[in-house]
Amino acid sequence: IGTHQLTPTQFATLAKIYDEGTVSQNRLGRLTAMDPATMQGVIARLVDRGFLDRAADPGDRRRALLRLTEAGRAAFLASAPNGKVISKETLAPLDAKERAAFMRLLAKLA
């Protein structure tokens, strides 16, 4: 994997942290619909690559808080255009009305 190449789960993780700012590992798992084991592995790899900082929550030392590093922000921003292309290709078989309904349903699930 190159400097900024991300797997889909890594991209989803960075995207959610980009949106949230600082987030607990548990909340991140819920937001990305990843099980705890998968989430832990994804986070470990992103920390190893220098894309995430992990620190204990000062209010609850049992909880890990995550935030993007500058390298993580750069990796996300470099990958975001490709994510948009993939989303557009995924939705291409749907007409405008179907896309709107699909997006409403996704928002409801989120």
Phi, psi and omega in degrees: 000129178289180185306316185247001178289133183233146170287165178302321180290324176294317178298314180299321180295311179296321180298316182292319178292323176302316180291320187273334186089262175249135185215147176286155179299321179296313180297319179301318177300318178293318183293329181260359180058038176254142177290159185304321181294315178297314181301316181299318179294316179298314181297316180302316180293321179290324175295315180300326180279355179082018182269341181229147166255138177238132179217154176290141176292124180298335179276340181204094186300345179282342185261134177267133175254139183240144173211156179287143168274175175299321178295322178294319177297316179297318180297317179297310183297325177291329182271340186303317179301322178295322177300321179293320178297315180297318177298317180297317179295322180296320183274352185305322181293345181267144174281175186302318180294318179294320178299316180298316179295317179299315180294322176298316180294319177298317179298321179295320179292324181291000000 
